[in-house]
């Protein structure tokens, strides 16, 4: 129906994110990633002098770096869980 948008029904499914991991563990990982985001943002805001924070680009850096650190953290932890699940299933 929406093939003109490039959307087609496909039977092929990709790898599920956090497959075979309990919801409690996923919640804990996501909450700790929020703590990491907040910690990195606070640390960079503390380390960057206030006169530099007047510039809008520099003022956005702590938040952007915090989000990137949180994303990398979640991806690494998810990969570790998947590898551990694959090793235990063998």
Biotite code that builds the C-alpha atoms (Angstrom):
import biotite.structure as struc

atoms = struc.array([
    struc.Atom([0.000, 0.000, 0.000], chain_id="A", res_id=1, res_name="UNK", atom_name="CA", element="C"),
    struc.Atom([2.768, 2.435, 0.868], chain_id="A", res_id=2, res_name="UNK", atom_name="CA", element="C"),
    struc.Atom([5.302, 1.067, -1.594], chain_id="A", res_id=3, res_name="UNK", atom_name="CA", element="C"),
    struc.Atom([5.665, 4.488, -3.195], chain_id="A", res_id=4, res_name="UNK", atom_name="CA", element="C"),
    struc.Atom([7.235, 5.617, 0.115], chain_id="A", res_id=5, res_name="UNK", atom_name="CA", element="C"),
    struc.Atom([9.590, 2.677, 0.091], chain_id="A", res_id=6, res_name="UNK", atom_name="CA", element="C"),
    struc.Atom([7.654, 0.895, 2.838], chain_id="A", res_id=7, res_name="UNK", atom_name="CA", element="C"),
    struc.Atom([6.952, -2.740, 2.098], chain_id="A", res_id=8, res_name="UNK", atom_name="CA", element="C"),
    struc.Atom([5.859, -5.660, 4.169], chain_id="A", res_id=9, res_name="UNK", atom_name="CA", element="C"),
    struc.Atom([8.829, -7.854, 4.679], chain_id="A", res_id=10, res_name="UNK", atom_name="CA", element="C"),
    struc.Atom([9.168, -11.170, 6.428], chain_id="A", res_id=11, res_name="UNK", atom_name="CA", element="C"),
    struc.Atom([12.816, -10.495, 7.178], chain_id="A", res_id=12, res_name="UNK", atom_name="CA", element="C"),
    struc.Atom([13.400, -9.333, 10.749], chain_id="A", res_id=13, res_name="UNK", atom_name="CA", element="C"),
    struc.Atom([16.624, -7.952, 12.107], chain_id="A", res_id=14, res_name="UNK", atom_name="CA", element="C"),
    struc.Atom([18.329, -8.728, 15.366], chain_id="A", res_id=15, res_name="UNK", atom_name="CA", element="C"),
    struc.Atom([16.186, -7.749, 18.318], chain_id="A", res_id=16, res_name="UNK", atom_name="CA", element="C"),
    struc.Atom([17.634, -5.151, 20.674], chain_id="A", res_id=17, res_name="UNK", atom_name="CA", element="C"),
    struc.Atom([18.277, -6.619, 24.157], chain_id="A", res_id=18, res_name="UNK", atom_name="CA", element="C"),
    struc.Atom([17.030, -10.039, 23.106], chain_id="A", res_id=19, res_name="UNK", atom_name="CA", element="C"),
    struc.Atom([16.788, -12.686, 25.850], chain_id="A", res_id=20, res_name="UNK", atom_name="CA", element="C"),
    struc.Atom([17.380, -10.125, 28.615], chain_id="A", res_id=21, res_name="UNK", atom_name="CA", element="C"),
    struc.Atom([14.963, -9.568, 31.495], chain_id="A", res_id=22, res_name="UNK", atom_name="CA", element="C"),
    struc.Atom([12.989, -6.331, 31.589], chain_id="A", res_id=23, res_name="UNK", atom_name="CA", element="C"),
    struc.Atom([14.432, -5.514, 35.001], chain_id="A", res_id=24, res_name="UNK", atom_name="CA", element="C"),
    struc.Atom([17.957, -5.661, 33.577], chain_id="A", res_id=25, res_name="UNK", atom_name="CA", element="C"),
    struc.Atom([17.028, -3.488, 30.599], chain_id="A", res_id=26, res_name="UNK", atom_name="CA", element="C"),
    struc.Atom([15.435, -0.952, 32.938], chain_id="A", res_id=27, res_name="UNK", atom_name="CA", element="C"),
    struc.Atom([18.558, -0.924, 35.098], chain_id="A", res_id=28, res_name="UNK", atom_name="CA", element="C"),
    struc.Atom([20.809, -0.394, 32.061], chain_id="A", res_id=29, res_name="UNK", atom_name="CA", element="C"),
    struc.Atom([18.666, 2.478, 30.785], chain_id="A", res_id=30, res_name="UNK", atom_name="CA", element="C"),
    struc.Atom([18.536, 4.128, 34.215], chain_id="A", res_id=31, res_name="UNK", atom_name="CA", element="C"),
    struc.Atom([22.300, 3.859, 34.622], chain_id="A", res_id=32, res_name="UNK", atom_name="CA", element="C"),
    struc.Atom([22.724, 5.350, 31.148], chain_id="A", res_id=33, res_name="UNK", atom_name="CA", element="C"),
    struc.Atom([20.630, 8.325, 32.280], chain_id="A", res_id=34, res_name="UNK", atom_name="CA", element="C"),
    struc.Atom([22.868, 8.630, 35.337], chain_id="A", res_id=35, res_name="UNK", atom_name="CA", element="C"),
    struc.Atom([25.938, 8.527, 33.061], chain_id="A", res_id=36, res_name="UNK", atom_name="CA", element="C"),
    struc.Atom([24.404, 11.199, 30.830], chain_id="A", res_id=37, res_name="UNK", atom_name="CA", element="C"),
    struc.Atom([23.691, 13.424, 33.805], chain_id="A", res_id=38, res_name="UNK", atom_name="CA", element="C"),
    struc.Atom([27.129, 12.819, 35.294], chain_id="A", res_id=39, res_name="UNK", atom_name="CA", element="C"),
    struc.Atom([29.002, 13.629, 32.081], chain_id="A", res_id=40, res_name="UNK", atom_name="CA", element="C"),
    struc.Atom([26.869, 16.704, 31.494], chain_id="A", res_id=41, res_name="UNK", atom_name="CA", element="C"),
    struc.Atom([27.447, 17.959, 35.048], chain_id="A", res_id=42, res_name="UNK", atom_name="CA", element="C"),
    struc.Atom([31.175, 17.225, 34.873], chain_id="A", res_id=43, res_name="UNK", atom_name="CA", element="C"),
    struc.Atom([31.634, 19.070, 31.597], chain_id="A", res_id=44, res_name="UNK", atom_name="CA", element="C"),
    struc.Atom([29.510, 21.986, 32.801], chain_id="A", res_id=45, res_name="UNK", atom_name="CA", element="C"),
    struc.Atom([31.736, 22.176, 35.885], chain_id="A", res_id=46, res_name="UNK", atom_name="CA", element="C"),
    struc.Atom([34.989, 21.923, 33.889], chain_id="A", res_id=47, res_name="UNK", atom_name="CA", element="C"),
    struc.Atom([34.107, 24.438, 31.158], chain_id="A", res_id=48, res_name="UNK", atom_name="CA", element="C"),
    struc.Atom([34.573, 28.016, 32.368], chain_id="A", res_id=49, res_name="UNK", atom_name="CA", element="C"),
    struc.Atom([31.357, 30.014, 32.667], chain_id="A", res_id=50, res_name="UNK", atom_name="CA", element="C"),
    struc.Atom([32.542, 32.664, 30.249], chain_id="A", res_id=51, res_name="UNK", atom_name="CA", element="C"),
    struc.Atom([32.714, 30.017, 27.502], chain_id="A", res_id=52, res_name="UNK", atom_name="CA", element="C"),
    struc.Atom([29.189, 28.821, 28.299], chain_id="A", res_id=53, res_name="UNK", atom_name="CA", element="C"),
    struc.Atom([27.867, 32.147, 26.989], chain_id="A", res_id=54, res_name="UNK", atom_name="CA", element="C"),
    struc.Atom([28.452, 30.825, 23.463], chain_id="A", res_id=55, res_name="UNK", atom_name="CA", element="C"),
    struc.Atom([25.450, 28.701, 22.355], chain_id="A", res_id=56, res_name="UNK", atom_name="CA", element="C"),
    struc.Atom([27.599, 26.091, 20.604], chain_id="A", res_id=57, res_name="UNK", atom_name="CA", element="C"),
    struc.Atom([29.848, 25.544, 23.612], chain_id="A", res_id=58, res_name="UNK", atom_name="CA", element="C"),
    struc.Atom([26.828, 25.554, 25.917], chain_id="A", res_id=59, res_name="UNK", atom_name="CA", element="C"),
    struc.Atom([25.344, 22.630, 23.957], chain_id="A", res_id=60, res_name="UNK", atom_name="CA", element="C"),
    struc.Atom([28.521, 20.526, 24.110], chain_id="A", res_id=61, res_name="UNK", atom_name="CA", element="C"),
    struc.Atom([27.998, 18.997, 27.589], chain_id="A", res_id=62, res_name="UNK", atom_name="CA", element="C"),
    struc.Atom([24.555, 17.721, 26.649], chain_id="A", res_id=63, res_name="UNK", atom_name="CA", element="C"),
    struc.Atom([25.678, 16.381, 23.281], chain_id="A", res_id=64, res_name="UNK", atom_name="CA", element="C"),
    struc.Atom([28.697, 14.615, 24.751], chain_id="A", res_id=65, res_name="UNK", atom_name="CA", element="C"),
    struc.Atom([26.514, 13.230, 27.542], chain_id="A", res_id=66, res_name="UNK", atom_name="CA", element="C"),
    struc.Atom([24.047, 11.787, 25.049], chain_id="A", res_id=67, res_name="UNK", atom_name="CA", element="C"),
    struc.Atom([26.858, 10.236, 23.004], chain_id="A", res_id=68, res_name="UNK", atom_name="CA", element="C"),
    struc.Atom([28.395, 8.651, 26.114], chain_id="A", res_id=69, res_name="UNK", atom_name="CA", element="C"),
    struc.Atom([24.998, 7.262, 27.163], chain_id="A", res_id=70, res_name="UNK", atom_name="CA", element="C"),
    struc.Atom([24.388, 5.814, 23.684], chain_id="A", res_id=71, res_name="UNK", atom_name="CA", element="C"),
    struc.Atom([27.796, 4.144, 23.556], chain_id="A", res_id=72, res_name="UNK", atom_name="CA", element="C"),
    struc.Atom([27.242, 2.792, 27.078], chain_id="A", res_id=73, res_name="UNK", atom_name="CA", element="C"),
    struc.Atom([23.890, 1.230, 26.132], chain_id="A", res_id=74, res_name="UNK", atom_name="CA", element="C"),
    struc.Atom([25.259, -0.256, 22.907], chain_id="A", res_id=75, res_name="UNK", atom_name="CA", element="C"),
    struc.Atom([28.302, -1.763, 24.632], chain_id="A", res_id=76, res_name="UNK", atom_name="CA", element="C"),
    struc.Atom([26.272, -3.224, 27.506], chain_id="A", res_id=77, res_name="UNK", atom_name="CA", element="C"),
    struc.Atom([23.701, -4.624, 25.057], chain_id="A", res_id=78, res_name="UNK", atom_name="CA", element="C"),
    struc.Atom([26.455, -6.243, 23.020], chain_id="A", res_id=79, res_name="UNK", atom_name="CA", element="C"),
    struc.Atom([27.962, -7.780, 26.161], chain_id="A", res_id=80, res_name="UNK", atom_name="CA", element="C"),
    struc.Atom([24.583, -9.239, 27.136], chain_id="A", res_id=81, res_name="UNK", atom_name="CA", element="C"),
    struc.Atom([24.049, -10.676, 23.654], chain_id="A", res_id=82, res_name="UNK", atom_name="CA", element="C"),
    struc.Atom([27.522, -12.232, 23.610], chain_id="A", res_id=83, res_name="UNK", atom_name="CA", element="C"),
    struc.Atom([26.982, -13.696, 27.067], chain_id="A", res_id=84, res_name="UNK", atom_name="CA", element="C"),
    struc.Atom([23.614, -15.133, 26.025], chain_id="A", res_id=85, res_name="UNK", atom_name="CA", element="C"),
    struc.Atom([25.149, -16.649, 22.897], chain_id="A", res_id=86, res_name="UNK", atom_name="CA", element="C"),
    struc.Atom([27.969, -18.237, 24.922], chain_id="A", res_id=87, res_name="UNK", atom_name="CA", element="C"),
    struc.Atom([25.598, -19.754, 27.471], chain_id="A", res_id=88, res_name="UNK", atom_name="CA", element="C"),
    struc.Atom([23.297, -21.168, 24.789], chain_id="A", res_id=89, res_name="UNK", atom_name="CA", element="C"),
    struc.Atom([26.135, -23.136, 23.175], chain_id="A", res_id=90, res_name="UNK", atom_name="CA", element="C"),
])
